[in-house]
């Protein structure tokens, strides 16, 4: 290619000379394939991860143009060599004749229009290929590749490179898959195939493609298109990829524009890493050729171009970064220390070129850079700051040191040298971008003193003109880097500048996110409860900030999230046996977090738990003080519960607080809680919202009433009220409540009340509360008290029976059977069935429940077996007669 020989003749000669290098054995190919898999692992950052960042970073507002030249250069083409076969000549003529002489130029395109046009070309490529217009597809690829020679809008060039190489990648994949498919007859090729496994038809097709590429007269598109088809060399010779990489690397030296050249090298390195990552020589040669071309950057042609486009040299140099980063990443990937050291030496010989040095620190392993951090600092100092600011170099160094540790003896001097440069940066944006990186290094290796100094410097730079408002992401990053290193929050909040640093977050949404991140770390790592005033005051301030962000538009999920964090903080607050101080804290928290109902509910639970702990700890001479404190806790709950909007939260907390007061012998407080719960029942709505959906409240109301009934057994009657006044009050509320239509809930409450009344008639109750005299003690089995219970039972049973009669119609017989069986079970468990009247009622209920065949047969059988078993006891012999009258009826 370089000695003047026509490229078509070269390809033709290769096609006529069948002597290929000795084929590599399948075992050796398998070994090479394993080497490839080992060489490129998950630790190699793929190009796809860089693509989006380049497109978003390198943009322009200038107008762009696409000049798509479709014409023929037949008049300038030399006659093909006689070595070119007739078939190849025909294909080349097709390429020249396609849309001969057509030229289309699109001017004044916005960046988005340009991107859309490139995407259209990519789609056109696929459509042309799908319709078997292979030459047209190649023409599209050639036209797109020509655009990479154009640097008229130089700031957009990296993004243009990304867009157009996507088309080249698509084309390369289509050609490779096409040739691969031609090798599938009679058997598909193995993945580790050699050139000897490829049939003649596939080889000829592959050669035809390379003949077409060799006919491209412009250097840049010819390089790019052949690089895109690099993998196809596997079909021709076993050493084709290696030879092509060397040849293309040398050809790139003919590109005059250094920016175009460096991106061409980047693309060649990219396809090289994808196809043959073990061929390191070509990667190294590209890098060393890159070093040799750096002098062109300061040449006259480049300077004239920058002056014409009004681009400053620092901006221009950043355009090289993606390409140089990628080349160096490929070269440095799992490279030996000797090679990396050699590259450093070559950088020094170039006069410590800042652009190259920056890329070296980006691409080299963090451990390599960290161990030579002092050497890199010396090289940074020697760089010329005019073209590439030193703070950017220190930012790259800091990025490496955040991943790997330098020698311990050098850490302080490294930080001092870096911060001397960082603190002098005048632009707030440039300053915070660099400072944010070095915060990680400072936190990892130094104490709160150094971290506090860094925070103070950031506040100093970012406060004037409210510069912090444009740097919230970086400031948030600073917080996120500090928190993992300071799990001891007494140390964190003792830093003088930490809370002033938080004050820079003036935007509500950002401030709340920062507070949430602090609370998450506290809840995760705080092992023991604390009473440290420094921690409590700081976290109260942070939690208040989160709470104050709640408004009418705040979503329920956000409220729950904030409440969980605040409740986690409250759980970790403990004043030991200083219960009064603990209660004072809860009073302050109630006022602070009044808009978050889950927090208020948690505080009420906390106070109730505090009352129970007080009862267990403070005994003997402190009994009066204990009683006073418990009454204060009860007052806290009684005042707070009405502020809740959830009616079932109020009901359950009234009941819980009443139980706690009862356990602490505070009978008047317990009575007040229970009466408040009873008086609240009429306010229960028929439907409630649960997770955004309306649900019937009956199941929740029945569950609450059953819990309430179980508590009433141990609640003594008030001396100034009537007998069983709480039970009667509850049943009256149930009677007056507006239940759902066709609901049996009220009757089920009546049936549930019967076991309570039966338990109250016993001489000794099933359970009691120590030091609290229940009705068993107050009444001592007084016949009048028993008579009141029996009277109330008769009333309830009569109500149930009346309801059962009303369910005799077709649509109510299933409910009738279920309720009848429930009442039967209640009488069997709690009634005195020696009473003939009650015994007959039980038999009638059994028969009624089985009358229409809706009763569960298995349950009925087990119940009957249980009764027969019980009848064997001497004092329950009366059940034998009843058993004889109980029959099982199958469903009709």
Secondary structure, DSSP 8 states (H G I E B T S, - for coil): --SS--HHHHHHHHHH---------HHHHHHHHHHHHHHS-TTS--THHHHHHHHHHS---S-EEEEEE----TTT-----TTS-HHHHHHHHHHHHTTTT-EEEEEEE-HHHHHHHHHHHHHHHHHHHHTT-HHHHHHHHHHHHHGGG--SSGGGHHHHHHHHHHHHHHHHHHHHHHHHHHT-SSS---TT--GGGS-HHHHHHHHHHHHHHHT--SHHHHHHHHHHTGGGGGGT-TTHHHHHHHHHHHHGGG---HHHHHHHHHHHHHHHHHHHTT-HHHHHHHHHHHHHTGGGGGSHHHHHHHHHHT--HHHHHHTTHHHHHHHHHHHHTT--HHHHHHHHHHHHHTT--HHHHHHHHHHS-HHHHHHTHHHHHHHHHHS-TTTS-HHHHHHHHHHHHTTS---GGGHHHHHHHHHHHHTT---HHHHHHHHHHHHHHHHHHS-HHHHHHHHHHHHHHHHGGGGGGG-HHHHHHHHHHHHTT---HHHHHHSTTHHHHHTT--SHHHHHHHHHHHHHHHHHH--S-B--HHHHHHHHHHHHHHHHT--TT--HHHHHHHHHHHHHHHHTB--TT-HHHHHHHHHHHHHHTTT-HHHHHHHHHHHHHHHHHHHHH--GGGHHHHHHHHHHHHHHHHHHHTT-S-HHHHHHHHHHHHHHHHHTT-HHHHHHHHHHHHHHGGG--SEEEETTEEEESHHHHHHHHHHHHHHHTT----TTS-TTHHHHHHHHHHHHS---TT--HHHHHHHHHHHHHHHHTSSS-S---TT---HHHHHTT-HHHHHHHHHHHHHHHHHHHHHHHHT-SGGGHHHHHHHHHHHHHHHHHHS-TTSHHHHHHHHHHHHHHHTTS-S-HHHHHHHHHHHHHHHTSGGGTHHHHHHHT-------
